[in-house]
């Protein structure tokens, strides 16, 4: 399975505490945040990762190199200018070899049931499978709605303060969707997903209930560091420490 890790953002909101490196490379203990994301992917069978990098992207390459330290294959897709989430995926397209591939934000950690997402995608032959998460107040975000596993609305704005589901930032895409993303700066969330939904593409997903954090602001950066130190269990520290689930290749469909 291949995964594209979106790591090209500037991370301006975190600059007050992490000013010398890209946001996903912010240190948590003795590891960059993104290594925890990588180890979680390895644990679920990912063996090839494309880092879509921009600001100080060479720091990512200097750390992860060819990936052999973690028993994976690694490549890098550099942005000369900010391309947005869909633009970054398009830019990485020449390195994507799988018919279907994972896309994740490198500055978030979300523990989900990948097998459930894959099974739904296989069962319904989805063009895109995505993960939502529940929040107590959807008015702070754009609401996304699943009905019987099918995506029916996305980034829907509401002023009503109520619980609901929003985008969780994990996707499985068919490779042919790359051809539909225009060149240049394009948002996956604001442009392409709403477009594909309106065109009747087969979009569906699951609601994850696992641990989630986005280290975009200092408070959450410090909270993740504390969670790793005290509470967050089950993150493999190295490939050799994994159980059976992390040893074999997981077939997407």
N, C-alpha and C positions, 0 to 999 in steps of 0.2 A: 504494500500500500504506500502511496506517495502522499505527502502533506506539504502544503504551502503555508509557511508561517509569515504573516504580515508584520514586518518589523521596521517599516520605513517612516513612521511618524516622528515628529519633532519632540513630543513630550514636554511641551512648554509648561503645563500645569505642575509638573513634577520638578521643574528646573531648580526650584529653591533648595531641594535636598539632594538632587542627582543632576549635577551640572557638567560632569566630565565624560558622559557616555550616553548612548541611546537608552531610552526608557526601558525596553525589555532587558537590557544588560545591567540594570540597577542591582546592586549586590544585596542578596538576602543571606546573611551569614557569610560563608566563603564561596557561594555560588551566585551567578547572575540569575535573575528571576526566570529568564527564558529557559535555563537548564531544567528547572522544575517542569516546565511545559513539555520540553523535549523528552524527559524521562517518563512522563505520563504517557506520551504518544508511543514511546518504545514499549512500555508496559502493555499497550494494546495492539502491538504488532506492527507498528509503522517502522519501515526499514529504509525509507528514502525521504529526505526533507529538503525542500527548497526554501532558503531564507530570502524573502523579498525585502531588501534593505535599502536605506537611503542615508539619512543623517548619521555620520560616523559609522557607516556600515562595515568599514574595514575592521573595526573592533570586534564585530560579530565573527568575521572570517578568521581573524587571528586567534579567537578563542576556540571555535568549533572545528576549524581546519577542514579536513575531508570527512570528519565524523567517525573515523576508525576507532577512536578512543571509546566511543559508545556502541560500536558494532553496527553503525549505520552508514549510508551513503549521503553525502551532503553536497549541495551546490548553492550558488548565490546568484540572485537576480538584482542588479543595481538600478536604482532610479536616479536619473540625472536631475529630475525635478519631482516635486510631489505629484503623484498620479492618482491618489485616492485608492480605495480598496479594490474596486473592479479594475482600474488601470494597472495596479500592481500585479493583479492576477494575470491580466493580459500580457504584461511585460515579462512574466515568468513562463509564458506559454510554451516557448521553445524547449524548455527543460522538463515539461510535464509529459510523461510517457504513458501514464495509466489512462484507461478509458474513463475512469472516475477517480476523483482525488479529493482529499480533505483540504479545507481552508480554515485557518484559525487566526485570531488576533494574538500576537506574541506578547501583548501586555495584559492578557487575562488568563486566569487559571480556572477551568471549569471541569469538574470531575463528573463525567456522564457515562451512561451505558452505551458505548459505541456499537456493540453487537445489536442492540435494539434498533438503533438508527439504520444500520446496514441492512437488517432484515426487512424493515419497512421499505427501504429503497429498492431492494430486490423484489419484494412482493408486488410493488406497484410500478416498477420500472420508472422511478421518479427522475425527472431532469435535475432536480435539486432537492436534497433532503437537508433539513436544518433543525437546530435545537432552539427551543424557547425556554424561558425561565419565568417563574412566578415572582411577582413583586407586590408589595402592599399598596403601591400607589402608581398606577399606570399613567397618570397625568404628567409625571415627570419625564416620560419617555414617549416613544411612538408605540402604540399597542399592536401586537401581532396575535392573530387568532387562528387556532386549529379546530376543525370540525371533523371528527372521525379520522384524524390523522392527515387531513388535507388542509393546506394553508388557504384561508379565505380572505384575510386582510393582513396588511403589513404596513408598519410605520403610520398607523392611523392615529391622528392627534385627538385628544379629548381633554377637556378641562375638569371633568368629573373625577374626584379623588376616590378611587376604588381599587381593589386588588384585581389583578389580571396577569396576562402573559406578555412578554416582550422578547425581542430578539436576543438570543444567547451568544451569537457570534461564532458558531461552529457550523460548517456546511460540508456537504458532499455534493460535488458538481459533476455532471457529465462533461467530458472534454469538449464536445461539440459546442457547448455554450460559449467557449472562448471566442469562436468566430463571430458571435453576436455582440461582443463588447467592442465599442469603437476605440480607436487609438487616442492617447492623451489622458487627461485627468477625468476619471469617471468614478462615481460612488456605486458600490454594490448595493448598499442599503437604501440610498435615496433615489437611485435611477434604475438600476438593472432589475432588482427583485420586483419592484412595483410594475415595471414594464413587462417582465416575464409573466407575472401574475395576470395582468390585463390581457395578455395574448393567449392565455389558456395553457401555458406550460404546466407540466405536471410537477407541482411543488407540494411537498408535505413534510412532516416531521414529528418530533416528539417533544414533550416537556420534560426537561431534566430537573432532578431534585437534589443533585449533589452539590458539594462545596463550590462556591463561585466567588471570585474576587477580581476586580479591575484595579491595577495599581496606578491609575491615572492621576490621583491626588495624593499628597503626602500622608494623610490620615490612613488611607487604605494600604499604602506602601508599608507603613509601620505596622499596620494590623496583620498583614500577611507575614511579615518577619516574626511577629509574636506568635501567630498561629503555627508557623513551621516549628518554632522553638518549643511550643507547649502542646499544641492540640492536633495539628494536621498529621494524621497517620496514614501509612500505606504508600507514601511516595518512595519508590525504590531509589536508593542512594547510588546504585551503579547497576549496569546490566547483569553482572554476575549474581546480584542479590535477588533477582526476580524469580518468581515462581513459574509454573508451566505456561501461564497465559502470556507471558512476555517472551517466551523462547521461540515461538513459531510465527511464521508469516500469516497474517490474517487476510483472507481473500475478501475483497470488498463486497462482491455479490456472490 
